Amino acid sequence: MQSNHSGWRIDRRAALTAALALIAAAPALAQEGLGTAAAPVEVRMIANEAFARQWQTAMVPEFNKKFPHVKVTIDGVPYNELLAKSLLDVTGASPLYDVIIADDPWTPQLAQTGSLLDLKKDAAAWTDKDFDWDDFNAAPLAASSWNGVQYGVPLRSNMLLMFYNRTLYQKAGVPEPTPKLTWDEYMAQAPKLVQDTKGGGKPDAWAIGTYFMRDVLTPTIWQTILNSNGGQLLDKDMKPAFVTPDGIKALQTHIDLVKFAPPGAASHGFNESLQAFRQGQVATMFMWGSVFKGTAVDAATTTLKPEQVGIQVMPAGSKGPGAHRGIWSGVVSKKSKNPRAAFALLQWLSSKEGEKWHANTLGVFPARKSTLAAKPESDWLVPVYAALQQAYEAAQAGQMWRPRHPKSDAVQQALADETARAISGQATAEAALKAAAARIERVLR
């Protein structure tokens, strides 16, 4: 009897010791994979050099306030080299990078290698219960989805939007644009927006600045017009679907815009159209919304004031307003040695807390509905948030984005080449689209 009682006391003592050990170990277990003061972990990211340094100097210290034992190194790479280097690394035997920051059309190319984590499955156990995937607008979240798998999260959201100079509109006697403005109405107003504002006897202000040169982003202008009328680049069988009356009219509208643009506009792209608008030379600009701060707020880069610059969705077609998606997303390599820490970085930056910090501190556009519905710290973001929400909804409804295919770059290059021929007068809109369709069929065959 005594022996049994002693054994019971020993068992009880052992059980209590084991329980205390588990309790003591719980914090360490909870933080497994996130490093310790004695043994920090490293996460390496490859990103566009346009914002990599800003993230390294401003974002990483903020992230480390919550995750002090995760060392983050961000390597900036020129845009035109980023996809190739990312593909080479993620498919290598020992990848250098844990996190890849991918442009909107790149997820299919990266995902088809089988080298990315499925964040909703593989990282489910690491996902905070209040992360709330459903809070993201569908359009930006879909940029890093492929074949039903969510490979990434939106980190730097962007949309093609319409900027307008209120001063030039007033001088021309043209009513300010609204989201109900149609393409036909805009084209009818364009001649009035070509003005002699200084009395010199010749125009010194024009209607439009946007992409016209041979550039992979130039086709997004007429593609947006096509989408706003219900058309698509590719059908459900991934065959060209744009050689239609609506497609030809959309490209012809893009071509006709040159008539109301500054001299030499056929060779203008991002930099030239942006400079013309910031110098008060054009009344409207079809451009990525992320340039708003440098266009309307930052006196070091623009001659305009915030009250002079309006922003909204692009003109409407028969199905609704126009927009075009451009989202930078973060994905995690399956071969990462520290996948939990890599996902912790992406999760924090795209969380409700992190997204608000990112928007209010760096002016980066959010993807979450809750962020866009809240009042931002900077007043200049208020009209931008309204335009972004409208654009996300328009893009989702009209599938307004570049081709979703592992060979999307080749498709976009064919569109860029043939669009340039049409704008320069070397081919009609119809002939250019037929040539582009033939090239794309060969690429996708």
N, C-alpha and C positions, 0 to 999 in steps of 0.2 A: 504493500500500500504506500509506504514511504517512498519506495523507489519510483512508483508510477507518478506520484506527486512531484518528485524532484525532476523527473523527465519532462513533466508538463511545464514546470517552471523554466527549465532550460529551453524547451521549444518556444515558449512564450517570449523568453528573452531574445532568442535568435530571430523570431519573427519581428519583434519590435525593432531590433537592430537593423534588420533588412529594410523595414518600412522607413526608418529614419534615413537610411542610406539612399533610398529611392527619392525621398523628399528633398534631400540635399542635392541629389544629382539632377532633379527636374529642371532647374534653370539652365544647366549645361546642356541637357538633352534638348530643351526647347530652342537653344541657340546653336545646335549642331549645324555646321556648315556655314555659319556666319562669323567664325573666327573668335578669338579671345585676345586679351591684351598681350598675352605671352606668345600667341600663335595667330596673328592676323591672316586673313585669306586675301587673295588678289583676284580682281576682276579686270579683264582687259577688253576694251571696246574699240571697234573701228567705226568711224563716222565721217560725215562730210566735213571737210576742213572749214567750211563756211561758219559752222557753229561749234566745232569740237573744242576749240580753246575756251570759248565762253562757258561751255559746260564744265571743263576741267577746273577753271578758276572760280566759278560762281556756284554751279550746281553741286559738284562733288563735296565741297565743304558743308553744304546744307544737308546733303544725304548723310554725311558722316556724323551729324549731330544725333541721328537716330541709329545708325549702324557704324559705330566708331572703329570696328575691327575689320572692316571691308575696305581694302585699299583699291581705289579705282584709277586706272590709267586709260586715257582716251587718246587714240592716235587719229589725227586728222588726215584725210586723203582727198585729193581733188575729185570733184564729182565725176568726171569722165573716166576715172580709174577705179572708182569705189566698187562697182558691181563686180568687175573682173577680179579684183583683189579679194573681195568677200567670198566669191565662189571658189577661188583657188584655195583659200584658207579653210573654209568650212568642209571641203572635201579632202583635205590633207590627212595624213596619218596622225599628226600631232598638231592640231590647230593652235594658233597663237591666241585667237580671240574667243572670248566667252560670249560676247554680245556683238551683234551686227545691227547697225542702223540702216534700214533699207528704204529706198524710195518707193513710191506708190506701186509701180508696175513690177517690182522685183520679187515679191513673195513667191509667185509660181516658180521662177527659176531657182530660187534658193530651196524651196520646199521639195521640188522634184528630186533633189539629191538625196533625200531621206536623212538629212543631217540636222534638222531642227527639232526642238522640243515642241510637243503639243501642250500649250500652256494650260488649257482647261483640263487636261488629263494628267500629264506628267508633273505639273506643278500644282495640282489641286491641293495637296496636303500642305503646301507652303503659302497658300493664298489666304489673306486675311478675310474674315467673315464679312467685313464691311467694305470690301473692295468694290463690289456691285458692278458686275459686267453689264447688267442691263441699263446702267446709267449712261453708257457711251451712246452717242448718236450712231445709228447703224452704218452710215456711209463711211466715216473714218475708221470704225472698228473693222469693217469688211476689207479694208486695204491690206491687212495682214492675215486674211483668211484665204484658204485655198482647199477646194474639194471638201468643204465641211469641217475643216480643222482650223482652230485658232492658233496660229503660230506666233503672233505678236500682239503688241499693244500700241495704240497711237501716241506718239510723243511730241510731234511738231505738226499740228494740223494746218492745212492750207486749202484755200479754194480760189478758183479764178473768179474775180469779181469785177464790177464796173465802178471805177472812180470817176468823179466829175467835179469840175471847177465851177463853183457857184458864181463866181465873179464873171467868168466868160459866158455862162448861160444867161446871166442878167443882161450883160451888154448886148447879146444877140437877140434878146427878147424871146428866148425859148424857155418854156416851163421846165423846171427841174425834173429829172427822171423820177419815176416811181417804179416799184416792182411790177406794175401792170404795163409799163412801156413795152411795146412790141418791136420786133426787128423792123417791120415795115414803117412804123412810126419813126423809129430812130433814123432810118435811112432817108426819110423825107425831111427830117430836121437837120441832117448833117450839112447840107450846103449853107444853111444860115449860120452854122457854127464856124465856118471859115470866114474870118473877119480881119478888117483893118482897124485895130484898136488904138493905134497911135497917130492916125491921120497921115500916114506916109504915102498913101495912094496905092498900096499893095498889101496883100494879106500878111499879117504877122502873128496870127493865131489860127489854128486849124481845129478840125473836129475831133480827130482820133489819133491816138498813139497805141500801138500794140505790136504783136509779132507778125512780121511779113517775110523775114529772111528765111533761108534754108536752115531750119532748126527743128529738133524733134518735138519742141513744144508749140511750134507754129500751127500744126493741124488741130490743136485743141480749140482754136477759135472757131473754125467752121464746124468742127465736131460738136461743139456746144450748141451751135445753131441747129444742126441736124438733130441732136438729142432733144432740144426744146420743141421740136415738131414731131417727136415720137420715133425718129429713126435711130438706127444702131449701126456701128461699124461692122460687127460680125453677128451672124445669126446663131441659133442654138447649136448648129452643126459646125460652128467655127469657120464659116465661109463668108467672104465679103458680102455685105448687104447694103452698101452705100452708093452703088451706081443706080440711083433712082432719081426721079424728078426732085424730091426733097434734098437728096444729097448734092445734086448738081446746083440747085438753087442756093444751098448753104455755102458751097465753095464760091459761087459767083458773088454772093454777098460779101464774103471775105475779100475777094478780089476788088470789088467795088469800093471797099473802105479806103483803098489806097488813094482814090481820087480826092478824098477829103483829109488826107494826112499831110504832114510837112514834106517839102521837097526831098527826094531821095529815100522816101519811107520804104520802098520795096526792099531795101537792104537793112531795115531796122529790126531789132530784136529787143531783148530784155533791157539792156543798158540804154539804148537810144530812146526808146519810148518812155522809159522811166525818167530820164533826164529832161525830155521835152515837157512832160507833165509837171515836173517839179519846178521848171523854169516858167511856168504859166503860158506855154506855147500851144497846148492842146486842151480842149474842153473836156474830153473824156479819154479814159484809158481802160482797156481790158487787160487786167494784170492780176498777179497773185496777191491776195489780201495781206500777206505778211509784210509787204513794203509800206503799209499804211503809216507806221510810226515815222519812218524816214522820209515820208512824203508830206505828212500833214503836221508833224509834231516837232521833229528834230531840226532846229534852226541851222545846224551845221551842214545839213544835206539838202534843204529845200528852201525855196523862197515863199512858200505858201504857209498859211496859218490854219489851225484846225477848223476854224469856222468857215473857211473857204472850200474845204474838201468834203464831198459827200461820198458815201460808199453804199453799194447795194448789190443785189443779184444782177446778172446780166439780162439784157432784154428777153422778152418772152416770145415763144412760138405758139403753135396751136395747142400744145399740151402743158404749157406753163413756162415759168422763168428759166433762164439758162444759168449753168454753173459748171465747174469742172473740178474734179477732186485731185488734190496733190498732198499726200500724207506721208510723213516720215514715221516709220514704225520700228520698234525694237524687237529683235528675235534672239533666241538663245541657242547656241550650238549644243547638239546632243553629246559632243565629245568634251564639253567643258568639264574641267576638274572641280569647279565650284559652281554648279548649276543653281543651287539654292541662293547663293550670294548674288549671282547674276540676275536671277529673277527678282530678288529683293530690290535691286537697283531699278529695274524696269517697273516693278509694282509700285514702288514709292513714287517714282516720277510721274506715273500715270494715275496715281490714286487721287481722290478728291483733295486731299491735303497738298500733295505734291503738284498737282495740276494748277491749283490756285496760286501756289508760290511761283511756279514757272511763269504763269500769265502775268501776275502782278509785278514780279521782279524783273523778268527778262522780256515781257511783252509777247511771249509765245502764245499762239492761239490754242485754246482748249478744244477737247473733243466731247467732254461730258455735258449732258443736258443740265445738270445741276450747276455747273460752273457758269455756263452761258446764261442761266436764268438769274444768277446772283449778281448784285451790283459790284463791278470791279473797283479796285482802289483808284484807278486812273480814269478820269472822265472821258478821255479820248477813246477808251475801249468800249464805251456804251454803244455807239452806233455800229462799231465793228462786230460786237457780239450779236446784235440783232441781224446784221447781214450774214454772219456765219451760220446762224441757226436756220435762216431761210435757205441758204445755199446748201447746207447738209440735207435738208428735206427735199430740195429740188434735185440734187444729185442722186439721192436714193431712188426717187420716183422715176427719174429718167435714165438711170444707169449711166451717169455722166462721169466716165473715167476712161483712162487709156486701156487698151486691150488686156484682158486677164488671160495670159497664156505664157508658157515658158519661153516662147519666142517673141514676146511682145516688143522687145527692142528692135528686132528686124522688121516687124510690122510697122512700128512707128517710124523707122527710117525710110521705109518705102513711102509712107504717107508724107513725110517731110520733103523728100525729093520731088515727088509729083506735085505737091502743093506749091513748092517753089517755082516749078516750071509754069504752072498756071498763073501765079501772081506776077511773074516776070514777063508774061505774054508769049511764052514759047509753046504753050498748049492751051486749048480751051478747057473749061472746067470739066466738061464731059470726057474729053480725051485723057486728061490727067487722072481722073478717077478710074477710068477703065484700065489705064496703065498700072495704077497703084493696085487695083483689084487683082490683075494678072500676076503681079509680083508677089502679093500676099498669098495668093493661092499656091504658088510654088513653094513659098516659105513654110506654109502650114500643111502641105500635102504629106 
